[in-house]
Amino acid sequence: GEDVEQSLFLSVREGDSSVINCTYTDSSSTYLYWYKQEPGAGLQLLTYIFSNMDMKQDQRLTVLLNKKDKHLSLRIADTQTGDSAIYFCAPMGSSASKIIFGSGTRLSIRP
Amino acid sequence: DTGVSQDPRHKITKRGQNVTFRCDPISEHNRLYWYRQTLGQGPEFLTYFQNEAQLEKSRLLSDRFSAERPKGSFSTLEIQRTEQGDSAMYLCASSLPTGTGSYEQYFGPGTRLTVT
């Protein structure tokens, strides 16, 4: 079945870059999303990439896609305390219906 | 644009009772989705509607669960004879196809269900 894997935790120093990695199994994924979830809050759509692209930049966020290896990453430049949250990698299948979420990566920021 | 809203935000019920949750999508969004999220996990897809038609249901959605979207606007999710394993956050999302066909899903704040 469809599966999404992410490392559970990442700790970075304030001002450094954060890189969150994800691997997925559904090769028919058309759009691949990144969501952010802060404690007690809903899911916030951060950015996404279309499967025929290999990179997308959106202000401090850079998404890299290696479609051959089914590997997706999210880089956050100049990480700030407000970036502390759980980040979910979420590919959408070719039917454009459900999104498959990973277990999320909890990003914590050290001063 | 007020975003996706869900009601109630919290529900505590006793095992065996029925509960119903409501979701109001972003206006003019023709797709509406339900997900369930348990502690420490990502959301799991339950079902989705395009307008009033329910187009896909997950195997997670047992016979005790039913969802409706009668007029293609708000949706309800009912759980009958609740079990402790139903305790979770129930999330609703809505989307509208963009010019690129991306169907970006926007989530509501969720309804937290606790079954005692």
Interface residues (C-beta under 8 A of the other chain):
Chain A: V4 T30 Y31 Y33 Y35 A41 G42 L43 Q44 L45 Y48 F50 F88 A90 M92 S95 A96 S97 K98 I99 I100 F101 G102 S103 G104
Chain B: Y33 Y35 G40 Q41 G42 P43 E44 F45 Y48 L55 E56 S58 L91 A93 P97 T100 G101 S102 Y103 E104 Q105 Y106 F107 G108 P109 G110
